[in-house]
Amino acid sequence: MRRMASSRPTGTARAGKSSGLPAAKKTPPDKPGLHDVLRQLACIGGFLACKSDGEPGVKTIWLGLKDVHVAAETIRTLREMGALKSCV
């Protein structure tokens, strides 16, 4: 059985960047994903996150988002008044 010759010249290896597009960058592990952020918001809103609870609902996510919004507005107002230099 004869082998067919390759259409590529010998000695050239594909580097995987033949399209000229930049390689897709992965998100660094220190940034939380959307699922993690939604669970954290839901926990602020009252979600217990027990093993058998399942996924959080819209109401607990909304309540958590509302509480985070109130905290952010409070920090902004305190900074504008000069009562807070840093939140850390």
N, C-alpha and C positions, 0 to 999 in steps of 0.2 A: 504494500500500500504506500502510495506516494504522499508526502506532506505538501500542502499548498504553501507557497511562499507568502510571508506577511506583507501587507501593503505598506507597512511602515519601514523606513530604512533601518538597517541594523545599527545598533549602538544608541538609539534614541529611546529613552524611557519616558513614559507619561508621568508628569508630576502631579496630575490631578487638577490642574488649573488651566485646562485647555479653553474654557469659556471666557477667560479674562475677568470674570467676576470675583470679587473678594470672597474669601472663605467665610462661611457663617460663623459668627462668634457665639459661643455659649455664654449664658448668664453666669456670672461668678456665684459660687455657692453661698456667699454671705448675704446675697439679696434674697428675701423671701419670695416665693411664688404667689400667684393670685389665690390659690387654695389656702395657703397659710395666712395670708392677709385677711381673707374673708372669715376664716375661723377665729383669728384674733379679734376682729371687729365683733363677731358674734359672741365671743366670750365676754367682751366689755358690755354687750347688750343683755347678758344673762344666760348665755349658752353654757352648759356645764362641761361639755366635751368628754363625757364618760365613754367608756369603751363601746357600749351598746347603744349610744345615742343616735348614731347616724349623722347625716349632714345637717348643718344649721339651716333654719328657715329664714324667710325674707324678713320677718318681724324682728328676730334677734339681731340680724345684720343691720337693719335699719336703726334699731335702738342703740346699737354700738356706734354706728356712724354719727348719730345725733349727739351722743355723749362726746365723741372725739371732736366734733364741730364746736360744741360749747367750750371745750377746753382750749381749742385753738383760738377761738374768738376772745376768750378771757385773757390768754397770754398776749395776744395782739393789743388788746385794750390797755393792759397793764404796762406794756412797753411804750405805748403812745403817751401814757400819763407819766412815764419816767419812774414808775414804781418797781419796774423789773428790768434788770440789765441783761440777765441771761436766764434761760429756763433750765440750765444744767447745774 
